Amino acid sequence: MTKVVITDEAEVKASVVQYSGPEHRRMAHEVMAAALEKAGVAFDAVSYVVATGYGRMNVPFADKQMTELSCHARGVANAFPNVRLAIDVGGQDAKALSIKEGKLVDFVMNDKCAAGTGRFLEVIARVLGLKIEDLGDISSRAQTAVSISSTCTVFAEQEVATRLSEGSSVESIIAGLHESIATRVVRMAKKLKVEPDVVFTGGVAKNSGVVKAIEKQLGIPVLVPVDPLLTGAIGAALLGRDADKQAAAQGATIQRSDRRLKETTFFN
């Protein structure tokens, strides 16, 4: 997903989220143009632009590129000032961030395998003929959770087919998948110190079944932002605002990128 957040001194003025597609530079321009229109501001009025995430180098109009770890930490701490552990599970990776006084202290990350990520859920939802956004509600109706032991997405897909042939209900299979994801995520998170407040972000945090499974395994409540998809983008916007303020306080001039919003592609 490609996300844009425009913020001022007090609040988020506009946000846009769209599927990235194959041409990241084209999408960066499209979502930025949509956010500017939504906020009712001209691009020249935006004081600072920070790009983050896997595609941050494909945002030609960014003034600075920053790692998603720093941006997630800033975004989470802004929404939950007492956060000590942030768990982020997106479409490509899962990570846990240790945060103290709003700053990133340590982290662990799994970006080598789709298991335990949103992609894992997408694949299984497709096998079951379900919408990924419905998985949480469906799993809440399960009487039991069927064990899904495979740690590989491909093998888990085969295991789900086997469970269906054995007569297991779709509800119990999905509940088992949520337990499986929670087990991987919690095992990763426990490499850091687990203590309240724990915040869960990323697209998978929209799945109530995964949230409940993680809470059960951690043994403590888990907080979820209003829109867990936007945490990193909000953090990037806030870090941009911080940099602009610091430069102004020091009387420095920020070197900004070319602010033209013209349609481009990675290929030309």
SEDOMAR-389108 format. One record per residue (C-alpha): residue number from 1; residue in three letters; x, y, z. Coordinates in nm, 3 decimals. Layout:
N
+------+-------+---------+---------+---------+
| kese | palum |      c1 |      c2 |      c3 |
+------+-------+---------+---------+---------+
|  NUM |   ALA |       X |       Y |       Z |
...
+------+-------+---------+---------+---------+
***
This chain:
268
+------+-------+---------+---------+---------+
| kese | palum |      c1 |      c2 |      c3 |
+------+-------+---------+---------+---------+
|    1 |   MET |   0.000 |   0.000 |   0.000 |
|    2 |   THR |   0.105 |   0.360 |  -0.062 |
|    3 |   LYS |  -0.008 |   0.612 |   0.198 |
|    4 |   VAL |   0.010 |   0.988 |   0.228 |
|    5 |   VAL |  -0.058 |   1.199 |   0.535 |
|    6 |   ILE |  -0.065 |   1.580 |   0.537 |
|    7 |   THR |  -0.056 |   1.736 |   0.882 |
|    8 |   ASP |  -0.041 |   2.083 |   1.029 |
|    9 |   GLU |   0.038 |   2.195 |   1.384 |
|   10 |   ALA |  -0.271 |   2.038 |   1.537 |
|   11 |   GLU |  -0.414 |   1.756 |   1.330 |
|   12 |   VAL |  -0.405 |   1.538 |   1.023 |
|   13 |   LYS |  -0.550 |   1.746 |   0.740 |
|   14 |   ALA |  -0.578 |   1.466 |   0.485 |
|   15 |   SER |  -0.481 |   1.103 |   0.431 |
|   16 |   VAL |  -0.497 |   0.874 |   0.129 |
|   17 |   VAL |  -0.430 |   0.500 |   0.102 |
|   18 |   GLN |  -0.409 |   0.310 |  -0.228 |
|   19 |   TYR |  -0.261 |  -0.014 |  -0.361 |
|   20 |   SER |   0.092 |   0.054 |  -0.482 |
|   21 |   GLY |   0.083 |  -0.141 |  -0.805 |
|   22 |   PRO |   0.398 |  -0.202 |  -1.012 |
|   23 |   GLU |   0.492 |   0.161 |  -1.080 |
|   24 |   HIS |   0.575 |   0.315 |  -0.745 |
|   25 |   ARG |   0.673 |   0.659 |  -0.874 |
|   26 |   ARG |   0.346 |   0.698 |  -1.062 |
|   27 |   MET |   0.151 |   0.597 |  -0.750 |
|   28 |   ALA |   0.353 |   0.834 |  -0.528 |
|   29 |   HIS |   0.245 |   1.122 |  -0.750 |
|   30 |   GLU |  -0.116 |   1.005 |  -0.767 |
|   31 |   VAL |  -0.167 |   0.970 |  -0.392 |
|   32 |   MET |   0.012 |   1.296 |  -0.320 |
|   33 |   ALA |  -0.205 |   1.482 |  -0.568 |
|   34 |   ALA |  -0.517 |   1.323 |  -0.416 |
|   35 |   ALA |  -0.409 |   1.417 |  -0.063 |
|   36 |   LEU |  -0.336 |   1.777 |  -0.161 |
|   37 |   GLU |  -0.679 |   1.806 |  -0.320 |
|   38 |   LYS |  -0.842 |   1.654 |  -0.014 |
|   39 |   ALA |  -0.657 |   1.893 |   0.219 |
|   40 |   GLY |  -0.727 |   2.190 |  -0.005 |
|   41 |   VAL |  -0.366 |   2.303 |  -0.016 |
|   42 |   ALA |  -0.111 |   2.368 |  -0.290 |
|   43 |   PHE |   0.203 |   2.158 |  -0.305 |
|   44 |   ASP |   0.418 |   2.469 |  -0.257 |
|   45 |   ALA |   0.245 |   2.523 |   0.078 |
|   46 |   VAL |   0.379 |   2.191 |   0.214 |
|   47 |   SER |   0.690 |   2.280 |   0.411 |
|   48 |   TYR |   0.859 |   1.939 |   0.425 |
|   49 |   VAL |   0.810 |   1.594 |   0.272 |
|   50 |   VAL |   0.946 |   1.273 |   0.427 |
|   51 |   ALA |   0.931 |   0.941 |   0.241 |
|   52 |   THR |   0.947 |   0.611 |   0.428 |
|   53 |   GLY |   0.892 |   0.240 |   0.378 |
|   54 |   TYR |   1.014 |   0.000 |   0.109 |
|   55 |   GLY |   0.938 |   0.247 |  -0.171 |
|   56 |   ARG |   1.087 |   0.558 |  -0.012 |
|   57 |   MET |   1.355 |   0.593 |  -0.279 |
|   58 |   ASN |   1.082 |   0.608 |  -0.544 |
|   59 |   VAL |   0.935 |   0.936 |  -0.416 |
|   60 |   PRO |   1.124 |   1.190 |  -0.628 |
|   61 |   PHE |   0.966 |   1.493 |  -0.462 |
|   62 |   ALA |   1.063 |   1.391 |  -0.105 |
|   63 |   ASP |   1.295 |   1.623 |   0.086 |
|   64 |   LYS |   1.426 |   1.333 |   0.295 |
|   65 |   GLN |   1.402 |   0.954 |   0.315 |
|   66 |   MET |   1.376 |   0.789 |   0.658 |
|   67 |   THR |   1.349 |   0.428 |   0.768 |
|   68 |   GLU |   1.005 |   0.295 |   0.851 |
|   69 |   LEU |   1.128 |   0.196 |   1.197 |
|   70 |   SER |   1.188 |   0.557 |   1.300 |
|   71 |   CYS |   0.861 |   0.669 |   1.143 |
|   72 |   HIS |   0.655 |   0.394 |   1.304 |
|   73 |   ALA |   0.803 |   0.469 |   1.645 |
|   74 |   ARG |   0.722 |   0.840 |   1.609 |
|   75 |   GLY |   0.369 |   0.773 |   1.485 |
|   76 |   VAL |   0.288 |   0.520 |   1.757 |
|   77 |   ALA |   0.427 |   0.740 |   2.035 |
|   78 |   ASN |   0.224 |   1.034 |   1.907 |
|   79 |   ALA |  -0.102 |   0.838 |   1.943 |
|   80 |   PHE |  -0.002 |   0.645 |   2.257 |
|   81 |   PRO |   0.252 |   0.842 |   2.465 |
|   82 |   ASN |   0.296 |   0.555 |   2.714 |
|   83 |   VAL |   0.380 |   0.292 |   2.452 |
|   84 |   ARG |   0.666 |   0.059 |   2.541 |
|   85 |   LEU |   0.623 |  -0.205 |   2.272 |
|   86 |   ALA |   0.483 |  -0.164 |   1.922 |
|   87 |   ILE |   0.399 |  -0.462 |   1.704 |
|   88 |   ASP |   0.353 |  -0.389 |   1.334 |
|   89 |   VAL |   0.228 |  -0.654 |   1.092 |
|   90 |   GLY |   0.187 |  -0.543 |   0.733 |
|   91 |   GLY |   0.160 |  -0.712 |   0.398 |
|   92 |   GLN |   0.533 |  -0.783 |   0.361 |
|   93 |   ASP |   0.685 |  -0.804 |   0.707 |
|   94 |   ALA |   0.630 |  -0.817 |   1.080 |
|   95 |   LYS |   0.832 |  -0.622 |   1.333 |
|   96 |   ALA |   0.838 |  -0.532 |   1.700 |
|   97 |   LEU |   0.972 |  -0.201 |   1.828 |
|   98 |   SER |   1.088 |  -0.127 |   2.181 |
|   99 |   ILE |   1.005 |   0.237 |   2.255 |
|  100 |   LYS |   1.099 |   0.448 |   2.555 |
|  101 |   GLU |   0.987 |   0.806 |   2.607 |
|  102 |   GLY |   0.870 |   0.819 |   2.247 |
|  103 |   LYS |   1.201 |   0.706 |   2.098 |
|  104 |   LEU |   1.302 |   0.381 |   1.931 |
|  105 |   VAL |   1.532 |   0.177 |   2.155 |
|  106 |   ASP |   1.551 |  -0.162 |   1.985 |
|  107 |   PHE |   1.369 |  -0.372 |   1.728 |
|  108 |   VAL |   1.330 |  -0.720 |   1.580 |
|  109 |   MET |   1.199 |  -0.788 |   1.233 |
|  110 |   ASN |   1.086 |  -1.069 |   1.003 |
|  111 |   ASP |   1.095 |  -0.969 |   0.637 |
|  112 |   LYS |   1.221 |  -1.300 |   0.494 |
|  113 |   CYS |   0.897 |  -1.499 |   0.490 |
|  114 |   ALA |   0.530 |  -1.426 |   0.420 |
|  115 |   ALA |   0.418 |  -1.640 |   0.715 |
|  116 |   GLY |   0.288 |  -1.419 |   0.993 |
|  117 |   THR |   0.210 |  -1.126 |   0.761 |
|  118 |   GLY |  -0.090 |  -0.987 |   0.579 |
|  119 |   ARG |   0.018 |  -1.174 |   0.267 |
|  120 |   PHE |  -0.029 |  -1.500 |   0.457 |
|  121 |   LEU |  -0.390 |  -1.406 |   0.533 |
|  122 |   GLU |  -0.452 |  -1.290 |   0.176 |
|  123 |   VAL |  -0.342 |  -1.626 |   0.036 |
|  124 |   ILE |  -0.557 |  -1.828 |   0.276 |
|  125 |   ALA |  -0.858 |  -1.600 |   0.229 |
|  126 |   ARG |  -0.834 |  -1.658 |  -0.145 |
|  127 |   VAL |  -0.820 |  -2.036 |  -0.093 |
|  128 |   LEU |  -1.135 |  -2.018 |   0.119 |
|  129 |   GLY |  -1.313 |  -1.778 |  -0.118 |
|  130 |   LEU |  -1.343 |  -1.511 |   0.151 |
|  131 |   LYS |  -1.274 |  -1.138 |   0.179 |
|  132 |   ILE |  -0.978 |  -1.065 |   0.402 |
|  133 |   GLU |  -1.172 |  -0.795 |   0.587 |
|  134 |   ASP |  -1.430 |  -1.056 |   0.697 |
|  135 |   LEU |  -1.185 |  -1.297 |   0.862 |
|  136 |   GLY |  -1.205 |  -1.142 |   1.208 |
|  137 |   ASP |  -1.583 |  -1.166 |   1.231 |
|  138 |   ILE |  -1.585 |  -1.520 |   1.092 |
|  139 |   SER |  -1.326 |  -1.646 |   1.342 |
|  140 |   SER |  -1.529 |  -1.500 |   1.631 |
|  141 |   ARG |  -1.797 |  -1.761 |   1.558 |
|  142 |   ALA |  -1.556 |  -2.055 |   1.597 |
|  143 |   GLN |  -1.617 |  -2.301 |   1.880 |
|  144 |   THR |  -1.260 |  -2.428 |   1.859 |
|  145 |   ALA |  -0.940 |  -2.336 |   1.677 |
|  146 |   VAL |  -0.798 |  -2.595 |   1.439 |
|  147 |   SER |  -0.421 |  -2.620 |   1.468 |
|  148 |   ILE |  -0.234 |  -2.497 |   1.160 |
|  149 |   SER |   0.122 |  -2.608 |   1.220 |
|  150 |   SER |   0.290 |  -2.524 |   0.888 |
|  151 |   THR |   0.529 |  -2.230 |   0.911 |
|  152 |   CYS |   0.537 |  -2.180 |   0.533 |
|  153 |   THR |   0.255 |  -2.004 |   0.350 |
|  154 |   VAL |   0.257 |  -2.258 |   0.065 |
|  155 |   PHE |   0.241 |  -2.556 |   0.301 |
|  156 |   ALA |  -0.019 |  -2.382 |   0.519 |
|  157 |   GLU |  -0.235 |  -2.347 |   0.208 |
|  158 |   GLN |  -0.213 |  -2.723 |   0.158 |
|  159 |   GLU |  -0.282 |  -2.786 |   0.526 |
|  160 |   VAL |  -0.598 |  -2.575 |   0.511 |
|  161 |   ALA |  -0.720 |  -2.781 |   0.216 |
|  162 |   THR |  -0.655 |  -3.097 |   0.418 |
|  163 |   ARG |  -0.846 |  -2.963 |   0.720 |
|  164 |   LEU |  -1.142 |  -2.880 |   0.496 |
|  165 |   SER |  -1.142 |  -3.234 |   0.353 |
|  166 |   GLU |  -1.142 |  -3.368 |   0.708 |
|  167 |   GLY |  -1.460 |  -3.176 |   0.782 |
|  168 |   SER |  -1.325 |  -2.887 |   0.990 |
|  169 |   SER |  -1.538 |  -2.573 |   0.976 |
|  170 |   VAL |  -1.416 |  -2.260 |   0.799 |
|  171 |   GLU |  -1.462 |  -2.067 |   1.125 |
|  172 |   SER |  -1.235 |  -2.301 |   1.322 |
|  173 |   ILE |  -0.972 |  -2.303 |   1.047 |
|  174 |   ILE |  -0.957 |  -1.924 |   1.039 |
|  175 |   ALA |  -0.936 |  -1.913 |   1.419 |
|  176 |   GLY |  -0.645 |  -2.155 |   1.393 |
|  177 |   LEU |  -0.474 |  -1.935 |   1.136 |
|  178 |   HIS |  -0.508 |  -1.636 |   1.366 |
|  179 |   GLU |  -0.356 |  -1.837 |   1.650 |
|  180 |   SER |  -0.072 |  -1.941 |   1.420 |
|  181 |   ILE |   0.005 |  -1.582 |   1.319 |
|  182 |   ALA |  -0.014 |  -1.469 |   1.683 |
|  183 |   THR |   0.231 |  -1.741 |   1.786 |
|  184 |   ARG |   0.489 |  -1.625 |   1.530 |
|  185 |   VAL |   0.441 |  -1.258 |   1.612 |
|  186 |   VAL |   0.450 |  -1.305 |   1.989 |
|  187 |   ARG |   0.760 |  -1.526 |   1.965 |
|  188 |   MET |   0.930 |  -1.245 |   1.775 |
|  189 |   ALA |   0.806 |  -0.974 |   2.013 |
|  190 |   LYS |   0.930 |  -1.163 |   2.320 |
|  191 |   LYS |   1.285 |  -1.114 |   2.198 |
|  192 |   LEU |   1.228 |  -0.765 |   2.335 |
|  193 |   LYS |   1.089 |  -0.668 |   2.674 |
|  194 |   VAL |   0.710 |  -0.702 |   2.672 |
|  195 |   GLU |   0.536 |  -0.453 |   2.898 |
|  196 |   PRO |   0.236 |  -0.218 |   2.874 |
|  197 |   ASP |   0.143 |  -0.021 |   2.678 |
|  198 |   VAL |   0.155 |  -0.259 |   2.382 |
|  199 |   VAL |   0.030 |  -0.113 |   2.052 |
|  200 |   PHE |  -0.056 |  -0.317 |   1.742 |
|  201 |   THR |  -0.034 |  -0.146 |   1.402 |
|  202 |   GLY |  -0.033 |  -0.236 |   1.033 |
|  203 |   GLY |  -0.309 |  -0.369 |   0.813 |
|  204 |   VAL |  -0.335 |  -0.694 |   1.008 |
|  205 |   ALA |  -0.427 |  -0.494 |   1.318 |
|  206 |   LYS |  -0.766 |  -0.440 |   1.152 |
|  207 |   ASN |  -0.832 |  -0.811 |   1.201 |
|  208 |   SER |  -1.002 |  -0.847 |   1.540 |
|  209 |   GLY |  -0.927 |  -1.220 |   1.545 |
|  210 |   VAL |  -0.551 |  -1.164 |   1.529 |
|  211 |   VAL |  -0.574 |  -0.887 |   1.790 |
|  212 |   LYS |  -0.754 |  -1.120 |   2.033 |
|  213 |   ALA |  -0.511 |  -1.403 |   1.965 |
|  214 |   ILE |  -0.210 |  -1.179 |   2.037 |
|  215 |   GLU |  -0.373 |  -1.048 |   2.355 |
|  216 |   LYS |  -0.438 |  -1.404 |   2.470 |
|  217 |   GLN |  -0.078 |  -1.511 |   2.413 |
|  218 |   LEU |   0.077 |  -1.198 |   2.563 |
|  219 |   GLY |  -0.161 |  -1.200 |   2.858 |
|  220 |   ILE |  -0.207 |  -0.821 |   2.847 |
|  221 |   PRO |  -0.435 |  -0.583 |   2.655 |
|  222 |   VAL |  -0.326 |  -0.463 |   2.312 |
|  223 |   LEU |  -0.410 |  -0.112 |   2.189 |
|  224 |   VAL |  -0.495 |  -0.045 |   1.824 |
|  225 |   PRO |  -0.491 |   0.302 |   1.657 |
|  226 |   VAL |  -0.804 |   0.433 |   1.487 |
|  227 |   ASP |  -0.639 |   0.365 |   1.151 |
|  228 |   PRO |  -0.347 |   0.125 |   1.204 |
|  229 |   LEU |  -0.247 |   0.148 |   0.837 |
|  230 |   LEU |  -0.139 |   0.512 |   0.871 |
|  231 |   THR |   0.098 |   0.494 |   1.168 |
|  232 |   GLY |   0.419 |   0.507 |   0.966 |
|  233 |   ALA |   0.292 |   0.781 |   0.736 |
|  234 |   ILE |   0.181 |   0.990 |   1.033 |
|  235 |   GLY |   0.522 |   0.941 |   1.192 |
|  236 |   ALA |   0.692 |   1.052 |   0.871 |
|  237 |   ALA |   0.477 |   1.365 |   0.858 |
|  238 |   LEU |   0.557 |   1.447 |   1.222 |
|  239 |   LEU |   0.930 |   1.393 |   1.171 |
|  240 |   GLY |   0.910 |   1.625 |   0.871 |
|  241 |   ARG |   0.737 |   1.885 |   1.085 |
|  242 |   ASP |   1.005 |   1.844 |   1.354 |
|  243 |   ALA |   1.283 |   1.898 |   1.098 |
|  244 |   ASP |   1.113 |   2.208 |   0.960 |
|  245 |   LYS |   1.072 |   2.355 |   1.310 |
|  246 |   GLN |   1.432 |   2.282 |   1.402 |
|  247 |   ALA |   1.559 |   2.451 |   1.086 |
|  248 |   ALA |   1.341 |   2.755 |   1.151 |
|  249 |   ALA |   1.464 |   2.782 |   1.510 |
|  250 |   GLN |   1.825 |   2.772 |   1.390 |
|  251 |   GLY |   1.761 |   3.016 |   1.108 |
|  252 |   ALA |   1.870 |   2.751 |   0.858 |
|  253 |   THR |   1.740 |   2.706 |   0.505 |
|  254 |   ILE |   1.613 |   2.361 |   0.414 |
|  255 |   GLN |   1.716 |   2.230 |   0.074 |
|  256 |   ARG |   1.392 |   2.109 |  -0.082 |
|  257 |   SER |   1.336 |   1.878 |  -0.375 |
|  258 |   ASP |   1.170 |   1.966 |  -0.702 |
|  259 |   ARG |   0.803 |   2.008 |  -0.614 |
|  260 |   ARG |   0.656 |   1.940 |  -0.957 |
|  261 |   LEU |   0.376 |   1.684 |  -0.955 |
|  262 |   LYS |   0.392 |   1.548 |  -1.306 |
|  263 |   GLU |   0.302 |   1.196 |  -1.404 |
|  264 |   THR |   0.610 |   0.976 |  -1.412 |
|  265 |   THR |   0.679 |   0.606 |  -1.414 |
|  266 |   PHE |   0.969 |   0.398 |  -1.295 |
|  267 |   PHE |   1.041 |   0.313 |  -1.657 |
|  268 |   ASN |   1.082 |   0.656 |  -1.808 |
+------+-------+---------+---------+---------+
***
